């Protein structure tokens, strides 16, 4: 409820008037105060402050210190552009100055090089002139020293090298006149080293070696001399001898020696090329494989190193350095990963190749503990057993050789009999057996041993063939007797009637054989062979795989030249013609053809072996059996059958060609496959 009396309204009106009047008065007062502030002069006394007084009338610039705040003013685009131009200009000036300094330095260095070269050239010229003067006076040692100084200061000057070579040649001739052949030969080699085209030095070196009792035209002699010089740290002379051997006979051995010299001088690529050329020249050069293995090992390529060293040990079991390094590689692999079965398998193979049979057996036991079903375990232990047997046979052979040289013929015969019983298909043992039998007067059994030796390895046993022929010429032998002897030996080699006539020594199984005037032509022909007659696996240097290269091209029985022409195969002189096949045999041959069509080579081999028991002198069956054995991967047995076929019918060229192919494949397989490779 509001009060609306007239007194109250009058009072409120008076209050409003008073407030209005007060507000107007205060506004006027504030306006007057503002006008007074704007009218204050600039040169008035400053207000009180804490800093020093400043006189603004003296015109001095005052530097305002930077603000203590961390927030800085951002430069605008014009300032940024100006700064960039200034920086670019400064960079250009610095680059131009640096380039000028570099050009000046290069010019100065080039000038210094020219001055140094001119100085060295002048020294070389003076030394050469001095050497020529000394040479005219016969002071050859001083002349050679001066010539060497000239070559040292200017090695690119060919004339200086020619002068040095001539001085050394003259000094060598002087020594040769004094019968100092060793010193003269050394001077001639140094002369050739300075100038390889010095024909006089080469001629005098040959003459000097002849007077020293050495055959300078024999590559082996030059290599032997080079080895002696290398052993005396005369690598310069050794290189000359190796080069001479290379010119006489560029064999794998000489290539290895050239590679060794390149390796000594640190030319790794050149050395590798020499070793590879040695392998191309002679795939059986174990030294080349060994050196390639060492080079690969230096480059930390353990896989290639192990493969090359393994080939080296297979080709040369007496290579101790290669064998030790191969074992060391596998020992490191086993130490790195002892739970990997393949490492123990590789170590076992390496130990077996180096003759450590006890260590190999220990590795096989560890492999069996890790992986009893490892596919390489059974084959490895089988090969180890054969290696034990071969080592035992080698001891008997060594004993027999020693006793034979001492004149103890009977004792030698007893020892070699033991070796032959352990390895009856070893041609070397058979030859030694023949020698011992012949020395003891047992010519019949000696003839049989020589015949066995020739049938096993015709190419490397020409001496056995010659001795057998001599025995045949001394006492007449009919064609039938010769045929019986060949049949009996062939029967034992093929193992067709092993239960009745095991392959034993002729002494233990004598047969009444006489000699004839002529032997089969195939017995004297050179044919590749494998002495052992036993297929080698990957632990013994053979192929670990039954498969054959796809490039193999062997004729089957039906593809032979005789089958194509429809003519009968002629028999060798003194050997009866092949036996005719009965109807049952024809049925079996048809089964063989069916197996071959289905690529069942194992079945074909089984049937042909049965046929062979009744047709031992049929070369066609031997050849066909060999072809199927090759297809089945039994290379060594196939080679034996190819040999027998060639011996029974030497006029059949297809047999000899297939034998050569089989031997080539067998040789490649010995050096190609490996028992695993280290990582």
Beta strands, then each sheet from edge to edge (+ up, - down):
end
